[in-house]
Amino acid sequence: MQNVETLHQEAMELVDRAVLARQQGNAAEVANEVAKFARAAFQKEREAADAVANHLDLEPTRSVLHRSAAVLALECTEVREAERLIGRALAGNPPDDIANELRDLLIEEIYSRRQEIA
């Protein structure tokens, strides 16, 4: 579990760096830096979610990590990966409030993006 906590902490530090980069300079100058931090954060958070995916007894940690990884996947325009992460989270036993947040994310972000593409 220590490795999961470390991965999550590293991911959140990268998110903080992306937010700070976004606040600096004009968008064109920092876009690559923001994308780099967001991608690295997503990879670490997905790795943390993967590590607990089969541990259904680790709720709400399991579903929270999956939700966080899904949000970061969307930030990286990895819509299909976000959908997969949400599905995996809902396939477990998330608390009702987190399950509702996951469903909202699925409907409001993923399905709406798929309609825009179609």
C-alpha positions as a printed Julia matrix, in Angstrom:
118×3 Matrix{Float64}:
   0.0    0.0     0.0
   2.97   2.3     0.59
   3.81   2.23   -3.12
   0.23   3.23   -3.97
   0.41   6.16   -1.55
   3.75   7.23   -3.0
   2.45   7.06   -6.57
  -0.64   9.05   -5.63
   1.4   11.69   -3.82
   3.76  12.03   -6.79
   0.78  12.35   -9.13
  -0.74  15.12   -7.0
   2.59  16.97   -6.92
   2.68  16.82  -10.72
  -0.88  18.15  -10.86
   0.21  21.06   -8.66
   3.1   21.74  -11.03
   0.71  21.68  -14.0
  -1.62  24.16  -12.28
   1.29  26.48  -11.5
   2.59  26.21  -15.06
  -0.89  27.02  -16.39
  -0.97  30.18  -14.29
   2.34  31.44  -15.65
   2.9   33.23  -18.94
   0.62  33.01  -21.92
  -1.11  29.78  -22.88
   1.02  29.14  -25.95
   4.26  29.3   -23.97
   3.19  26.94  -21.2
   0.93  24.48  -23.05
   3.68  21.92  -23.58
   4.83  22.14  -19.98
   1.27  21.76  -18.64
   0.67  18.79  -20.95
   3.91  17.17  -19.82
   3.0   17.45  -16.12
  -0.59  16.33  -16.72
   0.56  13.27  -18.69
   3.08  12.3   -15.99
   0.44  12.76  -13.26
  -2.03  10.63  -15.21
   0.51   7.83  -15.65
   1.33   7.74  -11.94
  -2.31   7.9   -10.85
  -3.28   5.17  -13.32
  -0.46   3.03  -11.97
  -1.76   3.56   -8.43
  -5.31   2.68   -9.53
  -4.02  -0.42  -11.35
  -2.24  -1.53   -8.17
  -5.5   -1.59   -6.18
  -7.9   -2.55   -8.97
  -8.42  -6.11   -7.73
  -8.6   -5.19   -4.04
 -12.32  -4.63   -3.65
 -11.87  -4.41    0.12
  -9.89  -1.17   -0.21
 -12.88   1.11   -0.71
 -13.13   4.05   -0.87
  -9.42   4.31   -1.75
  -9.85   2.1    -4.8
 -12.67   4.09   -6.36
 -11.14   7.47   -5.45
  -7.89   6.54   -7.22
  -9.82   5.39  -10.28
 -11.88   8.6   -10.33
  -8.76  10.72  -10.02
  -7.01   8.77  -12.79
 -10.1    9.16  -15.0
 -10.14  12.94  -14.5
  -6.46  13.11  -15.4
  -7.08  10.89  -18.43
  -9.66  13.41  -19.63
  -7.14  16.22  -19.08
  -4.84  14.29  -21.43
  -7.69  13.71  -23.92
  -7.57   9.97  -23.22
 -11.36   9.63  -23.3
 -11.47   5.87  -23.81
  -9.02   5.32  -20.95
 -11.15   7.52  -18.68
 -14.2    5.48  -19.59
 -12.36   2.25  -18.82
 -11.18   3.54  -15.44
 -14.69   4.63  -14.48
 -16.1    1.28  -15.53
 -13.54  -0.55  -13.45
 -14.29   1.67  -10.44
 -18.03   1.08  -10.75
 -17.47  -2.66  -11.13
 -16.21  -2.7    -7.55
 -18.16  -1.53   -4.54
 -17.65   2.24   -4.33
 -19.54   4.24   -1.72
 -22.76   5.73   -3.08
 -21.47   9.31   -3.23
 -18.36   8.32   -5.17
 -20.38   6.03   -7.45
 -22.65   8.96   -8.24
 -19.64  11.18   -9.0
 -18.26   8.49  -11.31
 -21.59   8.22  -13.14
 -21.8   12.01  -13.46
 -18.29  12.06  -14.9
 -19.24   9.34  -17.34
 -22.37  11.14  -18.5
 -21.24  14.76  -18.39
 -17.7   14.41  -19.67
 -17.3   11.19  -21.59
 -20.65  10.76  -23.29
 -20.83  14.46  -24.15
 -17.36  14.31  -25.75
 -18.35  11.27  -27.77
 -21.42  13.13  -29.07
 -19.23  16.07  -30.07
 -16.98  13.76  -32.07
 -19.87  11.98  -33.8
